[in-house]
Structures are given as C-alpha cells and as structure tokens.
Amino acid sequence: MMCCLTESLLNPESAEFLRQFGQIGVFLAFGISFGIGNLFLAYLVRSRGHDPVFRTTYECGPEAIGSPFVQLNVRFYVFAMLFVLFDVETLFIYPWAVAYKSLGMAGFLEMLAFIGVLGLGLAYAWRKGALQWE
C-alpha cells in the first residue's frame, strides 16, 4: 500500500529513491530509538540512594586506603600503544599475503617498504627503551 501511495504522489525518480533508501531510514530510526529507549529504561531502574557509603571505592571488602585516582606510569601506555600499533599493522599484511600472486613485483616492493618502515619504528622504540619492562 505504501509503495503504491508513494508512486502516485511522487515522480518515478523520487519513488525509486525512497524505495532504495527507505529501509536505511527505518533501520536508523530503530537504532536511535533503541539507544534512547535503553538509556531511559536505565534511568527508570537505577538506584537513587544517596548513601555516602555507596560513593566509596570498593576493594573486595576491606576499607579503602588513599585516593582511588592514581597516576599510572606512562610506560604502560606507550607499551600498550606499541602493541596495538604493530598488531593492527599485522592485519594489513594478511590481505597482501592472500593477494600476493595477483599483485606482482610492485606489490612485493610496496610491502617491503611497508615492513621496512615498521622495522624502523620498532628499532626506534627499542633504542629509546620503550620495550623495557621494569
């Protein structure tokens, strides 16, 4: 019924546009309403207690000592970033390995340059001591 109504009110190009992209609009509306609905539901069922004990840090039973806000050493962050960097770069090598034969010598040389840049980055991090775990 909606399809016939759209065709009678709109020109053929607009009707085709609505037919093709209408599903995306419905999916987008459903996704947004689902997110907002869940936030509203969480607001309705949340705890409303203003007990001061509720706001303290929980450390498996014993009384908390000191502030819960502790500054971490930057080397943990650098180590994690290096891991993520080289892990993601490995994901770029896999599709190349799958399509290796169709890429030819140009693809091989490009991957050598890519791995060379990765090697330089690893050597730099190693030289600066970013991989030392003390």
C-alpha positions as CSV (number, residue, x, y, z in Angstrom):
1,M,0.0,0.0,0.0
2,M,2.8,2.4,0.9
3,C,4.6,1.6,-2.4
4,C,1.5,2.5,-4.4
5,L,0.9,5.6,-2.5
6,T,4.4,6.8,-3.0
7,E,4.3,6.2,-6.7
8,S,1.1,8.1,-7.1
9,L,2.4,11.2,-5.1
10,L,6.0,11.4,-6.3
11,N,7.7,11.3,-9.6
12,P,9.4,8.0,-10.5
13,E,12.9,9.0,-9.5
14,S,11.8,10.1,-6.0
15,A,9.8,6.9,-5.6
16,E,12.8,4.8,-6.5
17,F,15.0,6.8,-4.1
18,L,12.5,6.2,-1.2
19,R,12.3,2.5,-2.1
20,Q,16.1,2.1,-2.1
21,F,16.9,4.2,1.0
22,G,13.7,3.9,3.0
23,Q,15.0,0.8,4.7
24,I,18.1,2.6,5.8
25,G,15.9,5.3,7.3
26,V,13.8,2.8,9.1
27,F,16.9,1.0,10.4
28,L,18.4,4.3,11.6
29,A,15.2,5.3,13.3
30,F,15.0,1.9,15.0
31,G,18.7,2.1,16.2
32,I,18.3,5.6,17.6
33,S,15.0,4.8,19.3
34,F,16.6,1.6,20.7
35,G,19.5,3.5,22.2
36,I,17.4,6.3,23.6
37,G,14.9,3.7,25.0
38,N,17.7,1.8,26.8
39,L,19.0,5.0,28.3
40,F,15.5,5.9,29.5
41,L,15.0,2.4,30.9
42,A,18.3,2.6,32.8
43,Y,17.2,5.9,34.2
44,L,14.0,4.4,35.5
45,V,15.6,1.4,37.2
46,R,18.7,3.0,38.5
47,S,19.5,3.2,42.2
48,R,18.5,6.5,43.7
49,G,20.2,6.1,47.1
50,H,22.3,9.0,48.3
51,D,24.1,6.9,50.9
52,P,27.7,8.1,51.4
53,V,29.0,4.5,51.6
54,F,27.6,4.0,48.1
55,R,30.1,6.5,46.7
56,T,33.2,5.0,48.3
57,T,35.7,2.8,46.4
58,Y,35.0,-0.9,46.8
59,E,38.2,-3.0,47.3
60,C,36.9,-6.5,47.8
61,G,35.7,-5.9,51.3
62,P,38.4,-4.1,53.2
63,E,38.4,-0.4,53.9
64,A,39.9,1.7,51.0
65,I,43.2,3.4,51.8
66,G,44.1,6.5,49.9
67,S,42.6,8.1,46.8
68,P,41.2,5.9,44.0
69,F,42.8,8.3,41.5
70,V,46.3,7.1,41.0
71,Q,48.5,8.3,38.2
72,L,49.9,5.5,36.1
73,N,53.3,5.4,34.7
74,V,53.4,6.5,31.1
75,R,55.5,3.4,30.0
76,F,52.4,1.2,30.4
77,Y,50.5,3.4,28.0
78,V,53.4,3.5,25.5
79,F,53.8,-0.3,25.7
80,A,50.1,-0.8,25.0
81,M,50.1,1.7,22.1
82,L,53.1,-0.1,20.5
83,F,51.4,-3.4,20.9
84,V,48.2,-2.1,19.3
85,L,50.2,-0.4,16.5
86,F,52.1,-3.5,15.5
87,D,49.1,-5.7,16.0
88,V,47.0,-3.6,13.6
89,E,49.8,-3.4,11.1
90,T,49.8,-7.2,11.0
91,L,46.2,-7.0,9.8
92,F,47.4,-5.1,6.8
93,I,49.9,-7.8,5.9
94,Y,47.3,-10.6,5.8
95,P,45.3,-9.4,2.8
96,W,48.6,-8.7,1.0
97,A,49.6,-12.3,1.6
98,V,46.3,-13.6,0.3
99,A,46.5,-11.5,-3.0
100,Y,50.3,-11.8,-3.3
101,K,50.3,-13.5,-6.7
102,S,48.0,-11.0,-8.4
103,L,50.0,-8.0,-7.1
104,G,53.2,-8.9,-8.8
105,M,56.6,-7.3,-8.2
106,A,55.1,-3.8,-7.5
107,G,53.0,-5.2,-4.6
108,F,56.1,-7.1,-3.3
109,L,58.2,-3.9,-3.3
110,E,55.4,-1.9,-1.6
111,M,55.2,-4.5,1.2
112,L,58.9,-4.5,1.6
113,A,58.8,-0.7,2.0
114,F,55.9,-1.1,4.5
115,I,57.7,-3.7,6.6
116,G,60.9,-1.5,6.4
117,V,59.0,1.4,7.9
118,L,57.6,-0.9,10.6
119,G,61.2,-2.2,11.3
120,L,62.5,1.4,11.6
121,G,59.7,2.2,14.1
122,L,60.5,-1.0,16.1
123,A,64.2,-0.2,16.1
124,Y,63.5,3.4,17.3
125,A,61.2,2.1,20.1
126,W,63.8,-0.4,21.1
127,R,66.6,2.1,21.1
128,K,64.5,4.5,23.2
129,G,63.9,1.8,25.7
130,A,60.1,1.7,25.2
131,L,60.1,-2.1,25.2
132,Q,61.9,-2.4,28.5
133,W,59.6,-3.8,31.2
134,E,60.9,-3.0,34.6
